[in-house]
Structures are given as structure tokens and as C-alpha cells.
Amino acid sequence: MLLIGSGLLIRSFLKMQGADLGCDPTGLLTFEISFPALQYGKFGPAYKGVPLWEISPIPAAKLQQVFDRVQAVPGVQSAGAMVLAPMTFTPETPFEIVGRPATPSEELSALYYPITPNFFQTMKIPMLRGRDFTMHDTASSPWVMIVNETMARRFWPNENPIGKRVKVDLAPEDQPREIVAVVHDTPSNPQQKAQQPAIYVPFFQDGPHTIGTMNFLRFQLTFLLRTSGNPMSLLSAVRRAVAGIDPNVPLANPSTMEDVLGDEVQYPRYYSMLLGLFAFVATVLAAVGIYGVMAYAVEQRTREIGIRMALGAGGWQVLRLVIHQAIWMIAAGLVLGVAGALALTRFISSELWEVQATDPATFAGVSLLLIAVALLACLVPTRRAVQVDPTIALRYE
């Protein structure tokens, strides 16, 4: 049962490691810059029963300066930013499609990503149609958004979504946004089992208010710099560039994007390693146990073996006799183990990624492994017994 459980988790982890992320995380330096919400925001009037926050324009202005400055750092090929690191925590927001009657039984919602221009280019996320955001997409220009292909396919299955208008209502100033592009799907986290609709909006295209539950989206950015060499080698130059704008602005959590994604799958990795260790110990104990039982059984039959060999039985015939008896023990153990695994692996199904809790390949592979271990444990004492001289075996007591 331990072997099958660990086998399922290891297969799941390997599939997760090899999954298509829809982007290229290699060669990316990432860091965060944030501003204290209480210093640059305050409670305002309620909006639809939810407290509003009045947002100071200072954080957005400084973040735009940082965005402009880091693009000029030598060794940076392109730069983009997102409020939170890609494929980590992602907020959802309700929306409505302009001109389409709302369905009372279904509230439309999508993942919500405020980003800067060049984000898709930096992450190497393919743009399937349309245009990227530019620095001209500000609060005073027509409001725009980009959607992923899952959202386009789900809500406009037989239409071109470019030009359609969607309303995300997070503040009184929010305007319907025109869809200007469709991009390739990327998971919201490496363990995501089903792709969700996603909305991308320009970070710098917002009004002076936002509802309190989403205020954190206005005070920070996670920058992503695609580099020509080792990403961490540019960290000192990036620190100097940011300090040139405001020496009091900390550059937080510098890392590579690959390390960020590695942290996101650390728990599945630990589960796999832990169960793998337990399964290895269980396999060793099973081999030692079977060997001990068979060695004792063969020893008890040493006189019988001597008589059979004295009467002309060959070593292979004696070996087959012992193996035949061992097979029943192995079969009984496999039946009990597989039945137990079928009952217990459903409790880890929530931790599995693109692997079923009853995966036939894992069950068959583990069963074959244990059969091989058990047979090997049977062969060693039996082989030793058939090599004993029959006259010595006949005198054995």
C-alpha cells in the first residue's frame, strides 16, 4: 500500500514537473516592490455595500518609474510586471459581458491579473491574436483588457472576442473594457488541474478608488526581467536602478522564476520523498521478512529435500516445489495489498495531478516489483538447500 501510494505521488509530481506552463520561466529575475497600504490609501465611501479605498497616485507613479528604469539595465532583454508573481496566488473577480443578459443561476468570474506592457513578451506567453498593452493605455484612454483562450472559447465559442466589451465592477469609476487580444493559457499555479478563464488589465489604467477587498492590487508589483545570462548576476544593478528613484523603496524577495515555481511544488515534492522513503523501508522489510520465512521453511524441509534428491529429484524440481508453495503466499499478500491500496489511495486523490488514484500502470508496476522481490527472497535459501549433499541432508535433524 505504501509503494502504490508513493508511486502515485511520484508519477503525479513527475507529470507536474513536465507540464506545459504556456510560458518560459528560465532566465527570469523576479522581485517585488510594494508600498504600505495605510500610508498611501484610506477608507472612503461605501460602494454597493462594500467599503471603498481612496488610492494615492504616488505608488503607481513610482512603480512606473521603476518599470521604465529597469528596462534600461544592461543585460535586460525585456521587462514586465504583474501584481503577484505568476503562477502563485491569483484573485478572482466577477464580471459581466456588455450586451449579454446575465444568467441569474450563474455568476461569471475569472482570474484577475493587473499587468504592465511587455509582460507577455517577457514571459514568452504566445499572443494568439490582437495587440499588447502599451503605456498609452491609461485611465484617460479607452479601457481595455486581454483574455486567455479558455475565456474566449467558453464565452465566445463561435465568435471573435476581439472588440467585445466586459465590465469588471471594482469601483465607481470602472468602465467597460474592450477586449484587444487573446493569449495562450497559463496555469494559475503549477498544480492547477483545470484551466480557468483569465482577464488581464493594464496596471496603470485605473481610477482613484477600489473596493477594500482588492486594495492590495494597487500598492505593489512583481517585476520580471528576462536576462541574457544568469538572472541573479543583475541583482546589484537592479538594486542601484531602484535606489536611484527612491532609496527607501525596498526590493523584496529577489529570486529566479524557476525558484519561485520550485517553491510552489515543494509540498508535493516532500510528500513524494516521504512516502518514497517509507515505501523503500517497507520493501526492505518485506524482502527480509519473506527471506526469513522461506529460509525457516526450507530448513524445516531439509531432510525431505535430501530424500527427494536421493531418490533422483533434480535441483530444478526441488526449486519448483518450494516456489510453488511460495507463490500462494505471494498471491495472498498481493491481493490484500492491492485491495488495501484501492481503499486507501482515494484519500490522496486530491494531491494527485493528472494521475488517477486507481492508475493501472502504478498498480501493475508495484505488483511486479514486489513479486520480483519475493521470488528473489525465496530463491536464495532454496538454492542453498539444493546444493547440500543428500547424505548430509538425510542426517539433518
DABEL-V376457 format. One record per helix or strand of 2 or more residues. SS is the DSSP state (helix for helix, strand for strand). FROM is the first residue (numbers start at 0). TO is the last residue. If there is no record, write none. Layout:
[[SS:FROM:TO] [SS:FROM:TO]]
This chain:
[[helix:1:16] [strand:27:33] [helix:36:39] [strand:40:46] [strand:49:54] [helix:57:69] [strand:75:81] [strand:91:93] [strand:95:96] [strand:108:114] [helix:118:122] [strand:126:129] [strand:143:147] [helix:148:154] [strand:164:166] [strand:176:182] [strand:197:201] [strand:208:210] [helix:211:217] [strand:219:226] [helix:230:242] [strand:251:255] [helix:256:263] [helix:265:299] [helix:301:309] [helix:314:350] [helix:359:385] [helix:389:393]]
